[in-house]
Amino acid sequence: MDLLSNLAIGFGNALTLSNLFYCFVGVTVGTLIGVLPGIGPVAAIAMLLPITYSLDPSAALIMLAGIYYGAEYGGSTTAILVNIPGDASAVITCLDGHQMAKKGRAGTALGVAALGSFFAGCVATLVIAAFAPPLIAIAFKFEAAEYFSLMVLGLVGAVVLANGSLIKAFCMVLLGLLFGMVGTDINSGALRYTFGTESLQEGLNFVAISMGIFGFAEIANNLERGGSRTFSTMKVGRVLPTWADIRECIAPVVRSTAVGSLLGVLPGGGALLSSFAAYTMEKKIAGKNANPPFGEGNVKGVAAPESANNAGAQTSFIPMLTLGIPSNAVMALMIGAMMIHDIQPGPQVMSTDPALFWGLIVSMWVGNLMLVVLNLPMINVWVKLLRVPYRWLFPAIVAFCVIGTYSINNNVFDIWVSIFFGILGYVFIKLGCEAAPFILGFILGPMMEENLRRALLLSRGDPTVFFTRPISCGLLIAALLLLVAVLAPSVRKKRETAFQDDDA
């Protein structure tokens, strides 16, 4: 009954006209971001953070969440039609989706992707609604030592599950932690790494950093790549799949939804890891009996990753909503949005503002329904948008980024911070370093330091407090086991192979 009453609160908030409007805006912008390759949900949310400053907190979070899971829908359109993933998690969809399009089954592939994503999104939302309250009850037992250990586990997870080299990911986390230390020390009031600059006394602006490292860096990288999209003149055809296609996809969609829901909760997980794992699982289950083989236009190769990435995108909200810990870069930006509105992320949100908490969860159901209505009838509209050259888009994006960065604090210094981190982000791309561990380190760094100091103060300087408390000790052991496992030669080799396939 508690679940039903909580959902009633959520429906009451999510179904207001203003929140329905911003949910629609979010999923529409998300779909557009997914359809237009080269931007991605992280950059889009970073660019739109300044707009949320003037919105109601519920409307802001509902819109940003809609952009995230909307981009997972839209990313499949370019993957299938143009063989260019609109989002990183749609890379796997290219393998079979584009082959289906070449065989004249583009509409079927798009329909299966939309319906599989809708089912997965609805189930994942139910998982959030069911498991968030008990997790919050556990979270209230957390004290400073447990929070520090949880953040250590989160950063280790971000390193282990990051693309590419473990050493590069580790260095990115350390760099993020260092930048997070800039500003005034909360305990002593001492200035750290400000170099006499008054504008740095309150630390680096999160919006300015995210705008630069995700927005400006992506623009520079896309402009350097140049080229044009080789759009095929093939007809989309019938969008609704046949009953035979639906029957064939039921089992893969259910299995992939389960995989995505589980992996989305893990630190560093989310849509990308979920889509790859689901595709690999279905390929192994089908074996040599797959007809056609995976990679040559098998409809299960579209249904599985598209279901998993949407489920993973939505369950990644669980650690953010219940513990205040971001599981990926998008959740870090969501926490930044909460902080803009003076909301302290963590378990207390559900008790202090239940309408916001449950309204966000229910809005995901509403948003998934809107996405089906948007995607299936409007495929031809999105197809036309694919023809827009990127050189026409980037000047408007740059202007939007600069105005948004300035508008938060009316401070020109923040624009320079964005430019600096835009250059730094471009360097990261050239060096093959993923930006997500950096931003997670930047967000979690000050929180880790605060909880470390608090735990040591309460224990009178005894460092064994992290090992004598059962939950804290368990989290540190989990982090250690995760690190040891990934450093094992066999596991490391499989990991490198997996991410090479993913980047292919």
N, C-alpha and C positions, 0 to 999 in steps of 0.2 A: 504493500500500500504506500510505503514511503516513496518508492520509485514512481508510482502513478501520480502522487501529489507533487513530487518534484518536477515531473514532466509537465504537469498542468501549469506550474509556475513558469516553466520554460516556454510553453506554447503561448501563455499570456503575454510574455515579453517579445518572443520572436515574431508573433503575428500582428504586431502593431504596424500601422502603415509605414512609419519611418524606417523601422527595422526591416520590413519586407522590401522596401525600396533599396536600402543599402545592401541587402543580401543579393538582390537582383543586379545591382551595380557591380558587386564583387565578383559574382560568377560570370557575368558578361565580360568584364575586364580580364578575368582569369582565362576565360576561353580565348579571348583575343590575344592575350599574351602567349598562350600555348600555341595558337595558330601561327603567330609571327615569330619564326625562329630567330634566336639571337638575343632575346631579352630574358625570359625565364621568370618564374615566380619570385625568386629571391630578390633580383634586381627590381622587379615591379613593386614588391611590397616595400623595399627600401625607398623607392622614389615616392611612394604614396604615404609614407609615415607622417610627413608634415601636414597633410590634409586632415589626418585623423585628430590633430590637436584641437580643432574646433568642433569636433563631433561628440555626441554622447558616447561614453565608454562602450556600451553595448553595441551601438551601431558601428563604431570603429572596429571592434574585434570581429563582429559578424562580417563586415565587408572584407577585412584582411584575410579571414579564414576562407571566405568565398573565392578570393583570388587564388589562394593556394590550391584548393582541390579543384577549382575550375580550370587551372592551368594543366592539371593532370589529365582532364578530359580533352582539352584543346590540343595538347601535345601530340595526341594520336593522329590528328588530321594531317599534319605535315609529314609525320612518319609514314603514313600509309600512302598518301598521294605523291609526295615529293621525295621520299626517302631521306628526309632531313628531320630529325627529332626536334619538335618544338620545345621540349624540356628533356633534361638528362634521363629521366626515368622512362622516356619513350624510345630510348635507343634500341631496346630489345624488340619493340613493336615493329621497327623497320624491317627486321629479318623476314617475317612472314607477311606482314601487312602490305608492304610494297609489292611483294611477289603476287599476292592476291589481286592487287590493283592492276598489275601487268596482264593478269589473266581475265580482266574484265569484271572482277568481283570487288571493286573498291567500295561500292555501297554496302555490300554485305560486311566487309571488314569494319567499316565505320559504324554500322549498326550494332555489330557484336561488341565493339569497343565501348559504345555508349551504354548499352544495356548491361554489360558486365560491370562497368564502372558504377552504374546506378545501384545495382544489387549490392556490390561490395561496399559502397558508401553508406547505404542504409544499414547493413549489418554492422559495420564498423562504428557507426553512431550509436547503435544499440549496445555494443560492447563498452563504449565510453560511458553511457548512461548507467550500465549495470555495475561496472567495476570501479568507477570513480569514487563513490561513497565509501566502500570498504578500504580503498587505498588511502583516502583522506583520513579515515579513522586510524590507520597505521601511522600516517605521516604526523599526526598530532603527538605521537610518542617520540618523535625525533627531537633531539636537542642539538646543541652546537656540534658535538663530536660526530653525530650521525649525519648531519648535513654536510660537514666537511668530507666525510668518507664517501657519501653519495656523489658529491661533486668530483672527487678523485675518480670514482668509477665512471662517471659521465665523460670526463676528459680522456680516460684510457679508452673508452668505447669509441670516442671521436677519432682517436689516433688509429685504432685497429680497423675501423670500418671506413676510413678515408680512402679515396682513390690514390693509387700510386705508392710511392715509397713510404715506409713506416718512419724512417728518419726525418723525411721532409715534413710529414704530418706532426711528428713530435716537436720539431723546431717551430712549426706554425703555432702550436698550442703555447709554447714557451714565449714566443713573440707576442701573442695575444695577452698572456698574463702580464708581461712587462708593460705593454701599453695601458693595460687596466690599472696599473699602479700610479700613473701620472696624475698629479693633483695634490690635494691636501690630505694628509694622513688623518683619518677620523679620530684615532685615539690620542695622538700627541699634538696634532695641529701643525706638524712640520710639512714643509713644501717638498714634494718629490718630483724630480725630473721636469721641473717647470722652466728651468734655464732663464729665470728672471722675467718670464712672460706672464703678465697678469691674466691673460685670457685662458691660460692653462691651469690656473689655481683650482678651478672646480672640476678639473679633469677634461678628457676629450669627449666631445659630443657624439653619442652613439649614432644618431641619425646621420651626422656628417661623415662618420667613418663608413657606415653601411652604404650610404649613397655613393661614396667614392669607390670603395673596394668592390662593390657589386655593380653599380650603375655605370660610372665613368670607365672603369676597367673593361667592362663588357662591350661598351660602345667602341673603345679604341681597338679591341681585339677583332670585333666584327668589321670595322672599317679596314683594318689591315688585311683581313682575309679576302675582302672584295668579292669579286665574282658575282654571278647571278644565279637565281634558282632555276634549275632546269625543269620547268613545270611541264608535265605531260598533258597532252590534249585529250586524254582518255575521258570517257564519260563516267560519271559516278554511278549511274544506274540505280537500281532498287536499293533503298537504304535499309528497310526492314528485312532482317534475315528470315530464311525459310524455317519451318518447324524442324526440318532435318538438321539444319545448322544449330538451332537452339538446343535440340536434344543432345547433339554432340558436344556442346559447350557447357552443359549444366554441371557435370562433375568437375571439369577443370576450373570453372568459375568458383564453385563452392570451396574446393581445395585451395585455390589461390587466395581467396578471401581470408581463409583461416591463416595461411602463411603470412599474408600482408598485415593482418591484424596483430599477429604476434611480433613480427619483426619491426613494425612501426613504433612499438613501445621502447625498443632497445636504444640506448644512447648511441648517436651516430647513425641510426637506422633511418627508417622512413621509406619514401616511395622508391628511390633508386635501388636499394638493396632488396626490397620486396619484389620488384618486377623481375630482377635477375634471378632470384631464388625460385620464384614461381615458374618461370620459363624453363629453368634447368630441371626442376622436379617433373614437369609435364613431359619434357623431352625424354627423361629417363623412364617414366611410366609407359610412354608409348613405345619406346624402343624401336626395333626394326619394323614393327607392324604399322608405323605411322603412314597414313596415306592421305595426301602426299607427305613426303618426309618434312620434318621441321626445317625451316629455312627455305622451303620451296612453295610456300603458300598454304600452310596448314592453319585452319581457322582457330585451332586451340592455341597456336602460337601468338594469336592476337588477344584472345579472350583471357588467357592466364596472366600475362604481364599487366594488361589494362585493369583487370580486377584487383590484382595485388597492389599496384601502385596507388590506386585510390583508397584502398583499405589502409595501407601503410601511411598515406598522407594524413588520414583522419585519426588513426589511433596514436600518431605521434603527439597529439594534443594531450594524451593522458598524463605523461610525466610533467608537462608544462602546467596543466590545470591543477594537478593534485600535489605536486612537490615544488613547483616553481623552478624546475630544472629543464632547460631546453634540450631536446634530443637531436636537433639539427639546426641548421642556419635559419630556416624559416621560423622555427619556434623561438630562437633567440631574438628575432625581429619582433615576434608577437609579445615577448616579455618586454622588449623596449617600448612597444606601444602601450602596454599596461603601465609602465613606469612614467610615460609621458602624462598619463591621466592620474598619477599619484596612487596607483593600485599596486600594493605589494604582492607579487606573485607567490603562490603557496597555498597550503590547505585551508587557510583562514578565509579565502575568497568565497568558498561555498557557504560559509556561515554568515559572513558579513554582507555579502551581496549575492544571494541565491538567484535573483532574477537575471543578473549578468551571467552567472555560471551556467545555469540551466537554459537560459535563452540562447547562449552560444551553441550548446549541444543540440538543441532542437532546431536551430537555424540550419544545421548541416543536413537534416532531413529535408527541410524546405528547399535548401540550395540544390540538393541532388535532384529533386523533382524539377526545379527550374532548368537545370542543366540538360535533362532529357528533352524538355520542351524546346530549349534553345538549339541543341545540337542536331537533332534529327531533322526538323523541317528547314533549318538554316544552313545546311551543309554547303549549298551552292553559293551562299553569301560568303562563307569563310573561304571557299575555293577562290573567289574573286580577290579577296584580300591578300592571298598568297602572292599575287602578281605585283604588289606594291614594292618598289625598290627600297632597300634599306637606306640608301642615301637620302631619300625623302623623309625618312622617319627620324634620323638621329639628331638633326638640329632642334626639333621640337622636344625631344627627350632631354637633350642637354639643357635647354632653357628651363624645362620643367624641374630638373634636378637642382639647378642653381637657385631658382625662386623658392623651391621647397626647403632647401637647406637654410637659406637666409631667413625664411619666415618663422622658423622655430624660436630663435632668440633675437632676431633682428641684428645679427652680428656677422660682419663681413669676414671675420676670422674663421668662422665655420666653413665658409666657401673655400678658403685656402686649405683648411684641413681636408675637405673633400677632394680637392685637386691633388694634394699630397698623397692621400690614400688611393686615389684613382691611379696615379703613377705607380705606387707600390703594388696595387692589385694587378696592374698590367705586367709588372715584373714577376709577380707570383705566377701568372698564366704562362709567361715565357719560360719560367724555371720548372713548370709542371707541378707547382704547389697549389693544393686546394685551399680556398679561402675559408671554408666552413670551420675547420679546427681553429683558425685564428679568431674568428668572431665568437666562437664558443669560449675560447680562453679569455677573450676580452670581457665577456659578460660574466663568466663564472669567477674570474680572478678576484675582484673585490669581495664577492660573497664568500669565496674560499678563505681569503685572508681574515675577514671579519669573524667567521665561525671558528677558524683555527685559534685566533687570539682569545675569543670568548671561551672556548673549551679549555685552553691552557690557564686562563684566569680562574675559571671555576674549579679546576683541579690543582690550583696553586703551582702551576708549572710542571705538572707530572705528565709526560708524553704518553705514558701507558694508558691514559684514559681512552685513547682511540682503540685499544685492544682489549680492555677489560669490559667495555660495554658490548653486549652480544650483537646488536644490530650493526653498530659501527665496525666491529671486527669482521662480521660476515661480509659487509660491503667491500672492505679492504681485501679480504681473501678472494672475493669474486673478481676484483680488479687485477689482483696478482695472477690468478689462474688464467684470466683472459689474456694477459700480457705474455705469460709463459706459453700458453697454447699457440698463440700467433707467431711466437718466435721459434717454435719447433720447425725444423727444416721441411717436413712434409706439408704441414699446414701453410707455411709461408709460400711454398711453391704453388699450392692450389690457389691461395689468395691472389698471387701475382697473375696466374693464368686466368682467373675469374675476371679480374679488372682489365686485363688485356682484351678479353672477349667483349667486355662491356664497352670498352672504348672503340672497338672495331666498327 
